[in-house]
Amino acid sequence: MKEKILHTATDLFLNFGFKSITMDEIAKTLSISKKTIYTFYKTKTELVEASVFMIFEQISTGINTICSLKKNPIQELFDVKEFIIDNLKGEQSSPHYQLKKYYPKLFITLQKKQFEIMSECVQENLKRGIETAYFRKEIDIDFISRIYFSGVISIKDIELFPKGKLDMKSLMSRYLDYHLRAITTLKGVEKLKEILSKKN
């Protein structure tokens, strides 16, 4: 039952938001009493935390799996982007922003973990891109990986990028295009154009 509660709550949180969904709504969706939920999770914050780290583990595992395939470095970034969008249901409930606003301590802990995972993957991607001549050899790997992470976090801020103008998938696509055009060689640009032409 504990796993069922966690998976149902996570699905609701991603679809409607961490703030919007109440324990009553989770209980109603599961056709159980709220008391049953509290048997496993003492507070909503505890359930949100369990949900957040379950999502984090799923995404981390998926990203590591994609990176382990050692694909073309440009294609790899597109695959990671698609995987994240799918697993966060297009971020339609702005989970990143809601965590930052309503669960700031949890947000800070999560961001540190995200940076560790993402930094390793991005740095490996950059090194492989240089080795295969898709990325310019003079780029500063540490700097670029930090700028990339910073940008990915920033586009999820709905005050900077209000909902309604562009959905998260479009924002991530534009940011990835921006990132790649800043670091690619002519060979890399051709590969980028090839990938984009298949998506249009």
C-alpha positions as a Markdown table, in Angstrom:
| # | Residue | x | y | z |
|---|---|---|---|---|
| 1 | Met | 0.0 | 0.0 | 0.0 |
| 2 | Lys | 2.9 | 2.4 | 0.8 |
| 3 | Glu | 4.2 | 2.1 | -2.8 |
| 4 | Lys | 0.7 | 2.5 | -4.2 |
| 5 | Ile | 0.2 | 5.7 | -2.2 |
| 6 | Leu | 3.6 | 7.0 | -3.3 |
| 7 | His | 3.1 | 6.3 | -7.0 |
| 8 | Thr | -0.5 | 7.8 | -7.0 |
| 9 | Ala | 0.6 | 10.9 | -5.1 |
| 10 | Thr | 3.5 | 11.4 | -7.5 |
| 11 | Asp | 1.3 | 11.2 | -10.5 |
| 12 | Leu | -1.1 | 13.7 | -9.0 |
| 13 | Phe | 1.7 | 16.1 | -7.9 |
| 14 | Leu | 3.2 | 16.1 | -11.4 |
| 15 | Asn | -0.2 | 16.7 | -13.1 |
| 16 | Phe | -1.6 | 19.2 | -10.7 |
| 17 | Gly | 1.2 | 20.5 | -8.5 |
| 18 | Phe | 2.7 | 19.8 | -5.1 |
| 19 | Lys | 0.7 | 22.7 | -3.5 |
| 20 | Ser | -2.6 | 22.0 | -5.2 |
| 21 | Ile | -3.0 | 18.4 | -4.3 |
| 22 | Thr | -4.2 | 17.7 | -0.8 |
| 23 | Met | -4.0 | 14.5 | 1.3 |
| 24 | Asp | -7.8 | 14.3 | 1.0 |
| 25 | Glu | -7.6 | 14.2 | -2.8 |
| 26 | Ile | -4.9 | 11.5 | -2.7 |
| 27 | Ala | -7.1 | 9.4 | -0.4 |
| 28 | Lys | -10.1 | 9.9 | -2.6 |
| 29 | Thr | -8.2 | 8.9 | -5.7 |
| 30 | Leu | -7.1 | 5.7 | -4.0 |
| 31 | Ser | -10.5 | 5.1 | -2.4 |
| 32 | Ile | -8.9 | 4.8 | 1.1 |
| 33 | Ser | -9.1 | 6.9 | 4.2 |
| 34 | Lys | -6.7 | 9.8 | 4.9 |
| 35 | Lys | -5.8 | 8.0 | 8.1 |
| 36 | Thr | -4.4 | 5.1 | 6.0 |
| 37 | Ile | -2.0 | 7.5 | 4.2 |
| 38 | Tyr | -0.9 | 8.9 | 7.6 |
| 39 | Thr | 0.0 | 5.4 | 8.7 |
| 40 | Phe | 2.8 | 5.4 | 6.1 |
| 41 | Tyr | 3.5 | 9.2 | 5.7 |
| 42 | Lys | 3.2 | 11.3 | 8.9 |
| 43 | Thr | 2.8 | 14.6 | 7.0 |
| 44 | Lys | 2.2 | 15.8 | 3.4 |
| 45 | Thr | 5.8 | 17.2 | 3.4 |
| 46 | Glu | 7.1 | 13.7 | 4.1 |
| 47 | Leu | 5.1 | 12.4 | 1.2 |
| 48 | Val | 6.2 | 15.2 | -1.1 |
| 49 | Glu | 9.8 | 14.4 | -0.2 |
| 50 | Ala | 9.4 | 10.7 | -0.9 |
| 51 | Ser | 7.8 | 11.6 | -4.2 |
| 52 | Val | 10.5 | 14.1 | -5.2 |
| 53 | Phe | 13.3 | 11.6 | -4.6 |
| 54 | Met | 11.5 | 8.8 | -6.3 |
| 55 | Ile | 11.3 | 11.0 | -9.4 |
| 56 | Phe | 14.9 | 12.0 | -9.0 |
| 57 | Glu | 16.1 | 8.4 | -8.8 |
| 58 | Gln | 14.0 | 7.4 | -11.9 |
| 59 | Ile | 15.4 | 10.3 | -13.9 |
| 60 | Ser | 18.9 | 9.8 | -12.7 |
| 61 | Thr | 18.8 | 6.2 | -13.7 |
| 62 | Gly | 17.4 | 7.0 | -17.1 |
| 63 | Ile | 20.0 | 9.7 | -17.8 |
| 64 | Asn | 22.8 | 7.4 | -16.7 |
| 65 | Thr | 21.5 | 4.7 | -19.0 |
| 66 | Ile | 21.3 | 7.1 | -22.0 |
| 67 | Cys | 24.9 | 8.4 | -21.3 |
| 68 | Ser | 26.2 | 4.8 | -20.9 |
| 69 | Leu | 25.2 | 4.1 | -24.6 |
| 70 | Lys | 28.0 | 6.6 | -25.7 |
| 71 | Lys | 25.9 | 7.9 | -28.6 |
| 72 | Asn | 26.7 | 10.8 | -30.7 |
| 73 | Pro | 27.1 | 13.6 | -28.1 |
| 74 | Ile | 24.5 | 15.9 | -29.8 |
| 75 | Gln | 22.0 | 13.1 | -30.2 |
| 76 | Glu | 22.6 | 12.2 | -26.5 |
| 77 | Leu | 21.5 | 15.6 | -25.3 |
| 78 | Phe | 18.3 | 15.4 | -27.3 |
| 79 | Asp | 17.6 | 11.9 | -25.9 |
| 80 | Val | 18.1 | 13.1 | -22.4 |
| 81 | Lys | 15.8 | 16.1 | -23.0 |
| 82 | Glu | 13.0 | 13.9 | -24.3 |
| 83 | Phe | 13.4 | 11.4 | -21.4 |
| 84 | Ile | 13.1 | 14.2 | -18.8 |
| 85 | Ile | 10.1 | 15.8 | -20.5 |
| 86 | Asp | 8.3 | 12.4 | -20.7 |
| 87 | Asn | 9.0 | 11.6 | -17.1 |
| 88 | Leu | 8.0 | 14.9 | -15.7 |
| 89 | Lys | 4.8 | 14.9 | -17.9 |
| 90 | Gly | 5.9 | 18.0 | -19.7 |
| 91 | Glu | 6.3 | 19.9 | -16.4 |
| 92 | Gln | 2.8 | 21.2 | -16.9 |
| 93 | Ser | 2.3 | 21.7 | -13.1 |
| 94 | Ser | 5.7 | 23.6 | -12.8 |
| 95 | Pro | 7.0 | 21.1 | -10.2 |
| 96 | His | 10.4 | 22.9 | -10.0 |
| 97 | Tyr | 8.9 | 26.3 | -9.3 |
| 98 | Gln | 6.4 | 24.9 | -6.7 |
| 99 | Leu | 9.2 | 23.1 | -4.9 |
| 100 | Lys | 11.2 | 26.3 | -4.7 |
| 101 | Lys | 8.3 | 28.3 | -3.5 |
| 102 | Tyr | 6.6 | 25.9 | -1.0 |
| 103 | Tyr | 9.3 | 23.5 | 0.0 |
| 104 | Pro | 12.5 | 25.5 | -0.2 |
| 105 | Lys | 14.7 | 23.2 | 2.0 |
| 106 | Leu | 13.7 | 20.2 | -0.1 |
| 107 | Phe | 14.4 | 22.3 | -3.3 |
| 108 | Ile | 17.9 | 23.1 | -2.2 |
| 109 | Thr | 18.7 | 19.5 | -1.3 |
| 110 | Leu | 17.3 | 18.3 | -4.6 |
| 111 | Gln | 19.2 | 21.0 | -6.7 |
| 112 | Lys | 22.5 | 19.9 | -5.2 |
| 113 | Lys | 21.8 | 16.3 | -6.1 |
| 114 | Gln | 20.7 | 17.3 | -9.6 |
| 115 | Phe | 23.9 | 19.3 | -10.1 |
| 116 | Glu | 26.1 | 16.3 | -9.1 |
| 117 | Ile | 24.3 | 14.0 | -11.6 |
| 118 | Met | 23.9 | 16.4 | -14.4 |
| 119 | Ser | 27.4 | 17.9 | -14.1 |
| 120 | Glu | 29.0 | 14.4 | -14.5 |
| 121 | Cys | 26.9 | 13.6 | -17.5 |
| 122 | Val | 27.3 | 16.9 | -19.2 |
| 123 | Gln | 31.1 | 17.0 | -18.7 |
| 124 | Glu | 31.4 | 13.5 | -20.1 |
| 125 | Asn | 29.2 | 14.6 | -23.1 |
| 126 | Leu | 31.4 | 17.7 | -23.7 |
| 127 | Lys | 34.6 | 15.6 | -23.5 |
| 128 | Arg | 33.3 | 13.1 | -26.1 |
| 129 | Gly | 32.1 | 16.0 | -28.2 |
| 130 | Ile | 35.6 | 17.5 | -28.3 |
| 131 | Glu | 37.2 | 14.1 | -29.0 |
| 132 | Thr | 34.8 | 13.4 | -32.0 |
| 133 | Ala | 35.2 | 17.0 | -33.3 |
| 134 | Tyr | 31.5 | 17.9 | -32.8 |
| 135 | Phe | 32.4 | 20.4 | -30.2 |
| 136 | Arg | 35.1 | 23.1 | -30.3 |
| 137 | Lys | 38.3 | 21.9 | -28.6 |
| 138 | Glu | 38.9 | 25.2 | -26.8 |
| 139 | Ile | 35.7 | 25.2 | -24.7 |
| 140 | Asp | 36.1 | 25.3 | -21.0 |
| 141 | Ile | 34.3 | 22.1 | -19.9 |
| 142 | Asp | 33.7 | 23.0 | -16.2 |
| 143 | Phe | 32.4 | 26.5 | -17.1 |
| 144 | Ile | 30.1 | 25.2 | -19.9 |
| 145 | Ser | 28.7 | 22.4 | -17.7 |
| 146 | Arg | 27.8 | 24.9 | -15.0 |
| 147 | Ile | 26.3 | 27.4 | -17.4 |
| 148 | Tyr | 24.3 | 24.6 | -19.0 |
| 149 | Phe | 22.9 | 23.5 | -15.6 |
| 150 | Ser | 22.2 | 27.1 | -14.6 |
| 151 | Gly | 20.2 | 27.6 | -17.9 |
| 152 | Val | 18.2 | 24.4 | -17.5 |
| 153 | Ile | 17.2 | 25.6 | -14.0 |
| 154 | Ser | 16.4 | 29.1 | -15.1 |
| 155 | Ile | 14.0 | 28.2 | -17.9 |
| 156 | Lys | 11.9 | 26.4 | -15.3 |
| 157 | Asp | 11.3 | 29.7 | -13.4 |
| 158 | Ile | 7.8 | 30.7 | -14.4 |
| 159 | Glu | 8.4 | 34.3 | -13.3 |
| 160 | Leu | 11.2 | 34.5 | -15.9 |
| 161 | Phe | 9.3 | 32.3 | -18.5 |
| 162 | Pro | 5.6 | 32.7 | -17.8 |
| 163 | Lys | 3.3 | 29.7 | -18.6 |
| 164 | Gly | 1.3 | 30.3 | -21.7 |
| 165 | Lys | 4.0 | 31.8 | -23.8 |
| 166 | Leu | 5.9 | 28.6 | -24.5 |
| 167 | Asp | 5.4 | 25.1 | -23.0 |
| 168 | Met | 8.4 | 23.4 | -21.3 |
| 169 | Lys | 9.2 | 21.2 | -24.2 |
| 170 | Ser | 9.5 | 24.2 | -26.5 |
| 171 | Leu | 11.6 | 26.0 | -24.0 |
| 172 | Met | 14.0 | 23.1 | -23.5 |
| 173 | Ser | 14.3 | 22.6 | -27.2 |
| 174 | Arg | 15.2 | 26.3 | -27.7 |
| 175 | Tyr | 17.7 | 26.2 | -24.9 |
| 176 | Leu | 19.3 | 23.1 | -26.2 |
| 177 | Asp | 19.6 | 24.6 | -29.6 |
| 178 | Tyr | 21.1 | 27.7 | -28.0 |
| 179 | His | 23.6 | 25.7 | -26.0 |
| 180 | Leu | 24.7 | 23.5 | -28.9 |
| 181 | Arg | 25.2 | 26.4 | -31.3 |
| 182 | Ala | 27.5 | 28.0 | -28.8 |
| 183 | Ile | 29.9 | 25.1 | -28.7 |
| 184 | Thr | 29.7 | 23.1 | -31.9 |
| 185 | Thr | 32.1 | 23.0 | -34.8 |
| 186 | Leu | 30.9 | 23.1 | -38.4 |
| 187 | Lys | 30.7 | 19.3 | -38.2 |
| 188 | Gly | 28.5 | 19.7 | -35.1 |
| 189 | Val | 26.3 | 22.2 | -36.7 |
| 190 | Glu | 25.6 | 19.9 | -39.6 |
| 191 | Lys | 24.7 | 17.1 | -37.2 |
| 192 | Leu | 22.4 | 19.4 | -35.3 |
| 193 | Lys | 20.7 | 20.4 | -38.5 |
| 194 | Glu | 20.3 | 16.8 | -39.4 |
| 195 | Ile | 18.7 | 16.0 | -36.0 |
| 196 | Leu | 16.4 | 19.0 | -36.1 |
| 197 | Ser | 15.2 | 18.2 | -39.7 |
| 198 | Lys | 14.0 | 14.8 | -38.6 |
| 199 | Lys | 12.0 | 16.3 | -35.8 |
| 200 | Asn | 10.2 | 18.8 | -38.0 |
